Amino acid sequence: MTGSMAGWLVRRSAQAALVVLAMTVIVFVGLHVAGNPVDILVPPEADAAERARIAASFGLDQPLWRQYLLFVARALQGDLGRSFIYNQPALALVVERLPATLELSLAALVLAAGLGIGLGLYAGLRPRAAAARLIMAGSVVGLSLPGFWVGLMLVIGFSVRLGWLPSSGRGETVAVLGVGWSFLTADGLAHLILPAANLALFKLALILRLTRAGVREVVHLDYVRFARARGLAPSRVVGVHILRAILIPIVTVIGLEFCSTVAFSMVTESIFAWPGMGRLMVESIHVLDRPVIVAYLVAVVLLFVAVNLLADILYRLLDPRVGTAGAGRGA
Amino acid sequence: MTATLPLLEVRGLRTELPARHGALNVPLNVLDGVSFSLGRGRILGLVGESGSGKSATAFSIMGLLDPPARVAGGSIRFAGRELAGLPERELRRLRGNRIAMIFQDPMMTLNPVLTIGAQIVETVLAHARVGRAEARRRARDALGRVGVPGPEERLDAHPHELSGGLRQRVAIAIALLHEPDLIIADEPTTALDATIQAQILREIRGLVEGGRTAVLWITHDLSVAEQLSDEIAVMYAGRIVEQAPAGELLSRPAHPYTAGLLASLPRGPRGSRLTPIPGLPPTLSGRPAGCAFRPRCAAAAPACAADPPWRGRMDGRGGVRCLTPGPEGSR
């Protein structure tokens, strides 16, 4: 089993490398079509000689294929280039913003998974209760409302009208391991609530519905009935026998949702002025800052691969019957 | 002593499926006045086709009916205690402890993602105040008692790593953990091959011969019931239609349905014809008034449209619910 596991890991890494390669080609070609960064970088009053000097200093005077090969050669040495705008290593810029985004995404996910699984279990075990019907109706609303609109409503409601919670920035942070974290201070935590709730809403509804559907299916299975017939406490029947059985699809969704949260938190980060990767990405696209865009996308792809890997390992822990036969799932 | 105070006494048990919001707005009687009693050291075979109410009887006793099905009337006295309407907490103390259950499909009754040991240990801990080490020791001993080879190693195995016969032994080991007064076995040997079935039947007999335990053995297979049971009750459409000591019932069936079941068994000399009962058993919502077997019965009379009373068989052993009982002893 460990041998095939190693082979599987190698295949996974090769797949990831291919994805990164394809992604960089797309970004280079796409941005080339979108516009010339030199137009943005040079002052409008600059003459042709000044233009050529600036273009040459960033290597933008070269043909695109040569720019790309140069990028690949450097990337293999761990250098993803310097930002055109900030004149700093692009990767460092992205990594610097990573903790803020990770913090926001994790907070949203913990909120969504905790409430989603809890409410889903309740709705699944008591399908006829009025509260369960209310929860299910609410989940439809949660799935169908657009995230940016909910974000704006949260700001208007809780910040503008009620004035309970701040609506922009990370608030006070505490440095742990050289990185600032918001959730360790009361002020930071207050800043975290609204954006996290905004990001969590859709996921919460999704996980809730998934949990409920799983419970409805599993609760009639013989082994759940047998568990009850053995006189086990309800907490054990639900917490161990039912939950373990429905956890695999939930873990999958949590994994995928975590990735997409990190990758696409730009809307929420923009609304709440959260200084994360998403906002950096939006700003970089505006100014065609190619090295930062590439560095950001590389980081996101690697994150997708890592989370998928983690989910696959979790499957094996959750269900001993998942062998290497099921390992061919794509990245 | 057993004659004066049976371990289990079921009287007029009525289990219903409440009316659903549909055209047919009357509750459906899954069980319609089931009565029997069972003393320690005895085996009662409950025989019937699927849908006749055998399993509903078992789950009514255990308090494990799937809602909205519920016990609507009658009494279930177990060791002098009324089980109908007993709070869930009290029932849970009895389940797996004083009353144990063994289910049909050993593949489905054990949780596939937990080890055998974990499932036995949790059952020990549900009813005994012992530590984990002691629970594990008891789990190992329980496996040894039912003849599972290498019990120590089996504790760490998952159900899919065991054969069907071993799995059913594990289920039986779990049922015997707390030396129950009553074992309800719902077709436990149906999924097993003949040799293992014979072994398990022998072990159950041996267990009952100790004199403390009673077994309610549910099966659709009259020949299994014959090998094992002291008494047999035949169920049809939610009622017991005939009950008598096994030998008497099989040699001198009084109810036309019992006679029909016997005629459809391969019991005579080789080559003798099997006669199936004409027609199909009624569905839950399509049960005719009066004797439910009437449409399939050769001896049906107009008077059978009224509920036939329960009366003693002619040989004085057991009883039958039929206006036109067959000539007992005709076989």
Interface residues (C-beta under 8 A of the other chain):
Chain A: R128 H220 L221 D222 Y223 R225 F226 A227 R228 A229 R230 G231 L232 A233 R236 V240 H241 R244 A245 L318 D319 P320 R321
Chain B: M62 L64 D66 P68 R92 R93 L94 R95 G96 N97 A100 M101 F103 Q104 D105 M108 T109 L110 N111 P112 V113 L114 E122 T123 A126 H127 H158 H160 A171 I174
